[in-house]
Amino acid sequence: MTEAKAPGHGPLTGVRVLELAGIGPGPFAAMLLADLGADVVRVDRPGGPGLGIDPAHDVTHRNKRSVIVDLKAPGGAARVLDLAERADILIEGYRPGVAERLGVGPEDCHARNPRLVYGRMTGWGQDGPLADRAGHDIAYMALTGTLGMIGDPDRPPAVPANLLGDYAGGSLYLVVGVLAALHHARATGTGQVVDAAIVDGTAHLSAMIHGMLAAGAWQDRRGANLLDGGCPYYGTYETADGLHMAVGALEPRFYAEFLRLLGIEDLASAHADVAQWPELRERVAERFRTRTREAWTAVFDGSDACVAPVLSLREAPHHPHLAARATFTDHGGTTQPAPAPRFSATPTAVRTGPARPGADTDDVARDWDVPRLLSPPVNPQRKASS
């Protein structure tokens, strides 16, 4: 296969990825591949996805290029298949059967490109009783037991944005899957279908908790365990100015440092004594309410007490540690997370801002050698009358 000609940086330079436009976890997975250097071409539909987000600020489309193809119009599927023939990986997030009905399903694509890795991103998966049902990540998390773990015991489960389901349980598992399948394809010459379901990935994320549950070290209810807010030295506390500090002083020596700096060393025995936890929680909360977040940040600065201020999205990029590591970057006036992880030999970067729908058709047609992208769509009425 001809190597991608688009400029790239990162370990995936030379890998071609075709992304069929969708929302949520599919675009994020494609962004991660693009951040790692892949030449990602997004096939946008006429009119866009309708999310109401200005494309100029949708950072999940950074480092990509975009073409517009109407898959429902005559010749639309043929254009996508031309691209699939030249791709290493394809990502789609339709409901099961939709890609097949559009003429761009795995069989159609593999007939043109047997080495293609065909990545499918869904909530429920490609089979099972709910496979054809609509849903969003909150419902997928709910069925896996993970949503029910999060939050205070006397309130409904807390919603962790869509980070746990869509992106952790969905996008990241899709990326792992397609890269593993790409390794297999390059070794054997045979592509395959990767079925990445958010229910599967989110359930998989709870593997350690299931082990603790089986061992009797985890109670199957919220706010009663070491890592779910039930433990008074692993949680968040309000400060005098209404902000919050996060505490994670799990190990005995970190716990001792935490108590010393907080000024309640008389509660050292509460670390291993669950009966003392209610008193410990009350004393810790009382102490944190005596000073502002900034003041407590200064108290714990430089210590191993495992305490940190809870920052907002706008505050985070300015934290000295994150600023020193350039964890966030600014591109085109938009502050955004920098590509991750980091590589010593093949560094990554935000090379381009969000791809504007259809803006790269000429370049992609040239670089991927797909001239049909430039031909006008077929008018079925004109074709019928000719």
N, C-alpha and C positions, 0 to 999 in steps of 0.2 A: 504493500500500500504506500502511496506517495505521502511523504511526511508533510504535515501542515506547514504552510508558508507564512501564516500570520505570526508576527513577532510575539515571543513569549519568554517568560522567565519562570523557573521553578522545575521541580522534578518531573512534571508531566508535559513539559514542552515536547511537541511533536505528536501528542495524542489529540485526536479529533473527537469532539463530543457534539451530538445533535440533540438539542432540547426542544421537545414539543411543548409549547407554551402552556403553563398551568399556574396554579397559585400555591403558596406555602412551601411545603417540604421539597417539592421537585425543583423549583427555582433556586432554593437555598443549596441543595445538593450540587446543582450545576455551577453555582457561584463558587463553592468550595473547590470543585475541579478546575474552574477557571483561575481561581487564586493560585492554585498549584501549578499553573502554567499551561493547562490544556487550552486548545483552540475550541471554544464553545460557541456554536452557532445556535441561536434561539429562533425557532420558527414561530413567529407571532401570527395571530389570527387578525383579520381585518376588524378594526374597532377596539382591539385590545381586550384585556381580561375583565375590565369593568370594575376594578377595585377602588377607583377614585383616588389613586395615589399618583402624583405627578411623576412620570417616568424619569425625570431628571434627578429625583431624589430616591428612587428605588434601588438601594445599594445592592440588593440581591441580584441585580443584572449588571454589576460592574464586571470588567474584564471579559465581557462577552461581545458578540456581534449579533445583529438581528436581521432577519429577512421576513417578509410577510408572504404567507401562502394561505389561500382559502382552501382548506382540505375538502370542503363540501362542493367546490366548483370543479367542473371538468378539467382534468389535467393537474389538479392540486396534489393528489396522491402521487402522481408520477414525479413531480418535482421533489417531494419529500423522499421518495425512494432513490432518486438520483443522489441526494445528499447522504442517505443511509448507506448507499453503496460505497461511499468514500469515508465513512465514519468508523471509529473504533468502538464507540459507546453511543447508545441512544437512550434517552430518558423521557418517559411519558407518565402522566398522572391521571389518565382517564379512568372511568369506571370499567370494570371487566367487560370486554367485548366491544367497547367503543372503537378502539384502534383498529380492530379487525373489520368492523363495519365501514370504517373510513378508508380501508385498503392499505393501512400502514402497520398492521399487526406483525408479530414475530415471524410468521410463515412468509408473508410478503417480503419482509426485510431480509430474512435469511436466504430466500431464493436469489436475492441480488448480492448478498454479502454474508457468506457462511461464517465468517470470523466475528461478526458483529455481536457485541454484548448488549442485550436488550433489557434495560432497567425499567421495572414497573413500580411506581410509587402509589400506594393506596392506603386507606385507613384500615379496612377490614381484610385485605388480601384478595387474591385472585379466585379463591373458592371459600366454601363455608356458607351457612345459612344467611349471613348478613352481607355477603360479598356484593350484592347488587344494590344495597341500601345506601342512601346518603348519610353523611356524618361529618363531624368535625373532631378535632383532636381531644376535646373535653370528653366526648362520648367514648372514644377509643381508650383513653386513660381510665375512664370509669370502670370499664369491664375488666381491665387487667389487674385491678386492685391497687394500682399505684396512686390514683387520685384520692382514694379513701384513706391513704396513709398521711395525707398532708393537711395540716391545720390544727386548730385548737380542738380539744375533745368535746367542748360544749358548744361548738359552732359548726356550721356546715363545712365540708372540705374546702380548703383554700384552692384557688385556681392559679397555677404557676405560669400565667400567660399561656403561650403555646410552645414554650421552650422544651418541656419534658416530652410531649407527645410528638408534635410535628417535626421538631428539629433533632432532638436527641434520639427518640425512638424511631423516627422516620428518616430524615435526611442523612444522618450519620451512618445508619445501617445500610442505606442505599449506596452511599459512597464506598463503604467497606466492601459491599457485595460486588459492585461493578468493577472495582479495582482487583479484587480476587479473581473474578471471572475474566478480566483482561489478562491477568497473568496466565491463567489456564489457556486462554485463546492463543496467546503468543507462543505457548509451549506446544500446543496441539494443533493449531489451525482451526479450532472449532469454537464458535461462539455459543452462547446459551442465554436463557431468560433468567433474570434475577427478580424474584417476587419479594419486594420489600414492603411489608405491611406494618403500619404503626402499632397495631396491637401486638405483633410479634416482637418488635424492637423494644417497645416500652415494657413488656413483660420481661424480656431478657435483661433489661437494666436492673430489675429487682432481684437478680440471682442471689446476691449476698444476703438480702433480707429473707428470702425463702430458706436459705441455709440456717440463718439464725432462728427462724420460726420453727423449723424442724428440730433444732437443738434445744428448744425451750428458752432461747435467749431473746425472743421478740414476742410481744403480745399483739394479737391481731386487732388492735384498736389504736386510735390516734392519741398522741400526747401521753404515751405511757412507756416510751422506750428511750434508749440512749441517744438516738439520732433523729428523733422526730419532735423535739421540743419538750418531751417529758422529763428530760434531765435538766436540772437548773444550771449546770455549767456547760450546757450546749444549747444556746438559744439567743434570743434578742431581748434587749431591755431599753426602755424609754429613758431619755436623759432630761435634764431640767428644761431644755428648750424645745421639748416635744420631738426631738430626733431620736436616733437609736444607735446602740452599740451591739455588735455581734460577738458572742462568746463561744469559744470552742476549746476550753481547757480540759480536755479529756484525760490525758495522762497525769499521774500523780505529781510529777515535778512541775508540769505546766499549771496544774490546779493550785499547787502551793504558791507559785509565783502570782497567780491571779488573785488569790486571797490576800497575799501580802500587799499588793498594790492597791487593792480595793479597800484594805483596812479592816478585814474581818477574819483574821488568822485564827480566831478561836473556833472556827467551824471546820477545821482541818479534817476531823473525823467523819464529816458528812459526805466525803467523796465516795465512800463505799457503803454508807448506811442510808438506804432508801427511806427509812423512817424519818430521817432528818431533812429530807429534800424539801418538804413544804416550808420549813423554817429557813433553810438556805435560800430558797427562791425569794422569800419575802425580804430577807436581809440584803440580798444582792440587788433586788429591785429598788429597795429603799436607798441604798448607797448610790446607785446610778442616777437617781432622781435629784441628787444634791448638786450635780455639776452639769455643765453643758456638754454636748458631744465633743466640741473642740477641746475642752479642758480634759475630758477623759482620754481623748486621743493622745494628748500630750503626756498624760500619766503613763499610758501603756506603750508609748513609743520606744522602740529599741529593746523591748522585753520579749521573753518567750512565753508570755501568758496566753497567747493565741486569742487576742482581742482586737477587733478592728471596727472602725466606724462604718455604719451602713450608709453608703453614698447613693445619690440619685444618678440617673443616666447622664445628666449634664455635668454633675460633679466628678464622676469617675475619671474622665480623661485627664483631669488636672491633678490627680493624686500623684505625689512625687515618685512612687515606685512605678506606676503605670506610665507616667510621662518619661521616666528614664529608659524604660524598655520600649517606648513607642508602641504600646499596646493598642492605642488608638492613633488614627492618622486623619489628616484632612486632605480631601481631594475634591477639587472643584467647589470649594466652599462648604462641603458637607463633612462633618466629623463622623467617623465610622470606625468600627473595629478593624484593625490591621489583619492581614492574612495570618492564619495560624494552622499548624505549628510552624516552627522555624527550621531551616535547613542550612548546614554549614557549607555545602558545596553548590547548592542550587537555590539561592535565596529567592523569595517570592516578593511581590509588590502589588499595589493597586496600580495597574498600568493604564486603565481607562475608566472613565465614569460609566454610569448606567447606559446600556445600549438603548438607543431610541428605536422604536419599532420600525423596521424596514430600512433603517439608515445605511445598512452595510451590504445591501443586495449586490451591488456591482462588485465590491471587493470579494465577497464570498463566491460569487459566480466565477470570478477569475481564479482565486486561490484554490478552490475545491474543484475547479474545472467542471462546473455545472452550468453550461450556457442556457439551458432551458429556464433557469430562474429569470432570465432577462426577457424571455418571450412573453407577449401579452397573453392573458388567459383566453381560453376558447369560449366564444359566444355560442351557446348551444343552438339558438334560433338561427344564427347565420349559417352554422354548420349544417343544420337540417335543411335549409333552403338552397344550399349550394349544390 
